[in-house]
Amino acid sequence: MAALEISSFRRAVPSHDTGLTLRVMIRFLIRLAIFIVSSALGLLVTSWILDGFNIHASGFIVAVLVFTVVQSVITPFVATMARKYASAFLGGVGLLATGLALFIAQLFPGGLEISGVSTWVLGALLVWLVSALGTFLLPMWWLREKRKARAATTGA
């Protein structure tokens, strides 16, 4: 009787597909890498364009990681709040989340310094624009390179 119950349980609970889990994890890591690179590009391009937007080499990685984490955590919260209380601002969720992420990232010493109201506004706009474009274009570039590499190895 006990053997019957165990075999019934095994049929009822599907085995864990490690191949699927691995593919999901790889996709997650690729998306994370793309988001980090896009954030880094947004911060770098903005620092090259705006005088009051400075990134110090010693704190660059910390600034990028803090910005990326805060941006990814705060965007859903800002979107929910805008949807609930001010639906007219839904289009500006990305800009607002970018501004908040910049503010929190500049609180960490040695990485990011932003001075002047116009620099804050233009900085948020530029970082948002460049990182959004990067998040959109980098996967297409990566897939194209991957297809080229696959074609080169298969001879197609």
C-alpha positions as CSV (number, residue, x, y, z in Angstrom):
1,M,0.0,0.0,0.0
2,A,2.8,2.4,0.9
3,A,4.5,1.8,-2.5
4,L,1.3,2.6,-4.3
5,E,0.9,5.9,-2.4
6,I,4.5,6.9,-3.2
7,S,4.1,6.1,-6.9
8,S,0.9,8.1,-7.0
9,F,2.6,11.0,-5.4
10,R,5.4,10.9,-8.0
11,R,2.9,11.0,-10.8
12,A,0.9,13.9,-9.2
13,V,4.0,16.1,-8.7
14,P,5.9,16.7,-11.9
15,S,9.6,16.3,-11.9
16,H,11.6,19.5,-12.1
17,D,12.9,20.3,-15.7
18,T,16.5,21.4,-15.2
19,G,16.8,22.3,-18.8
20,L,13.9,24.7,-18.6
21,T,15.2,26.2,-15.4
22,L,18.6,26.7,-16.9
23,R,17.2,28.5,-20.0
24,V,15.1,30.7,-17.8
25,M,18.1,31.6,-15.7
26,I,20.3,32.3,-18.7
27,R,17.6,34.6,-20.2
28,F,17.3,36.4,-16.8
29,L,21.1,36.9,-16.7
30,I,21.2,38.1,-20.3
31,R,18.4,40.6,-19.6
32,L,20.2,41.7,-16.4
33,A,23.5,42.2,-18.3
34,I,21.7,44.2,-21.0
35,F,20.0,46.4,-18.4
36,I,23.3,47.1,-16.6
37,V,25.1,47.9,-19.8
38,S,22.2,50.2,-20.9
39,S,22.4,52.0,-17.5
40,A,26.1,52.4,-17.8
41,L,25.8,53.8,-21.3
42,G,23.1,56.2,-20.2
43,L,25.2,57.5,-17.3
44,L,28.3,57.7,-19.4
45,V,26.7,59.5,-22.4
46,T,24.9,61.9,-20.0
47,S,28.2,62.7,-18.2
48,W,29.9,63.4,-21.6
49,I,27.1,65.8,-22.7
50,L,26.2,67.7,-19.5
51,D,28.8,69.7,-17.5
52,G,27.2,69.4,-14.1
53,F,26.7,65.6,-14.4
54,N,29.9,63.9,-13.2
55,I,30.8,60.3,-12.7
56,H,34.0,59.5,-10.9
57,A,36.0,56.5,-12.1
58,S,36.5,55.2,-8.6
59,G,32.7,54.9,-8.0
60,F,31.5,54.2,-11.5
61,I,30.6,50.6,-10.9
62,V,28.8,51.4,-7.6
63,A,26.9,54.2,-9.3
64,V,25.8,52.0,-12.2
65,L,24.8,49.1,-9.9
66,V,22.9,51.3,-7.4
67,F,21.2,53.1,-10.3
68,T,20.2,49.8,-12.0
69,V,18.9,48.2,-8.8
70,V,16.9,51.3,-7.7
71,Q,15.5,51.8,-11.2
72,S,14.3,48.2,-11.5
73,V,12.8,48.2,-8.0
74,I,11.2,51.7,-8.1
75,T,9.7,51.6,-11.6
76,P,6.9,49.2,-10.8
77,F,6.1,51.1,-7.6
78,V,6.0,54.5,-9.5
79,A,3.8,52.9,-12.2
80,T,1.4,51.5,-9.7
81,M,1.1,54.8,-7.8
82,A,0.7,56.8,-11.1
83,R,-2.0,54.3,-12.3
84,K,-3.8,54.5,-9.0
85,Y,-3.6,58.3,-8.2
86,A,-2.6,60.2,-11.4
87,S,-3.2,58.2,-14.6
88,A,-2.2,61.3,-16.6
89,F,1.4,60.8,-15.5
90,L,1.7,57.2,-16.7
91,G,3.7,58.3,-19.7
92,G,6.3,59.9,-17.4
93,V,6.8,56.9,-15.2
94,G,10.2,56.1,-16.8
95,L,11.4,59.7,-16.4
96,L,10.3,59.9,-12.8
97,A,11.8,56.6,-11.9
98,T,15.0,57.6,-13.6
99,G,15.1,60.8,-11.7
100,L,14.5,59.0,-8.4
101,A,17.2,56.4,-9.2
102,L,19.7,59.2,-10.0
103,F,18.9,60.9,-6.7
104,I,19.5,57.7,-4.7
105,A,22.6,56.8,-6.7
106,Q,24.2,60.2,-6.1
107,L,23.7,59.7,-2.3
108,F,26.5,57.1,-2.4
109,P,29.8,59.1,-2.2
110,G,32.5,58.9,-4.9
111,G,30.4,57.9,-7.8
112,L,27.8,60.3,-9.2
113,E,27.6,64.1,-8.7
114,I,24.8,66.1,-10.2
115,S,24.6,69.9,-9.8
116,G,21.9,72.3,-10.9
117,V,18.2,72.0,-11.5
118,S,18.6,72.0,-15.3
119,T,21.2,69.3,-15.1
120,W,18.9,67.2,-13.0
121,V,16.1,67.5,-15.5
122,L,18.2,67.1,-18.6
123,G,20.2,64.3,-16.9
124,A,17.1,62.3,-16.1
125,L,15.9,62.8,-19.7
126,L,19.2,61.8,-21.3
127,V,19.8,58.8,-19.0
128,W,16.3,57.6,-19.6
129,L,16.5,58.0,-23.3
130,V,20.0,56.4,-23.8
131,S,19.2,53.5,-21.4
132,A,15.8,52.9,-23.0
133,L,17.4,52.9,-26.5
134,G,20.2,50.6,-25.2
135,T,17.6,48.2,-23.6
136,F,15.8,48.1,-27.0
137,L,18.8,47.9,-29.3
138,L,21.3,45.8,-27.4
139,P,19.2,42.6,-27.6
140,M,18.8,43.0,-31.3
141,W,22.5,43.5,-31.8
142,W,23.3,40.5,-29.5
143,L,20.9,38.2,-31.3
144,R,22.3,39.3,-34.7
145,E,25.9,38.5,-33.5
146,K,24.7,35.2,-32.0
147,R,23.1,34.2,-35.4
148,K,26.3,35.2,-37.2
149,A,28.3,33.0,-34.9
150,R,25.9,30.1,-35.3
151,A,25.9,30.5,-39.1
152,A,29.7,30.5,-39.1
153,T,30.0,27.3,-37.0
154,T,27.3,25.4,-39.0
155,G,28.5,26.7,-42.3
156,A,25.1,28.0,-43.3
